Amino acid sequence: MSQELSAYVAFYGTAVSIIRPAIIAALLIGLWAALRRTDLPPATRTRTWLAVALPLVAWFASSGTSPPQAHSKHAQAHCHSCRSPLCFPLSSRCRC
């Protein structure tokens, strides 16, 4: 894997491990704020929030949220069309 791609994958992995949980937290905080503005009794607000929060967090935890990893020094991405290493359609390096 090229040095540039390895650096990008490392950066992406770090960014994703911070951004995805932050998105979940922002959604749940926003839901709580919205529920507080309703006329629902506190117990109903809490049950409603938990009915959304628990499945969302369980899905997030079990959905394979790990970012891509550089497995090997010799691993390379290949174009699905022309099998060229690190080829992206419509790029100057693509032979598609």
ABEGO torsion letter per residue (X at the ends): XBAAAAAAAAAAAAAAAAAAAAAAAAAAAAAAAAAAABABBAAAAAAAAAAAAAAAAAAAAAAGABBBBBABAABBBBBAAAGBBGBBBGBAABAX
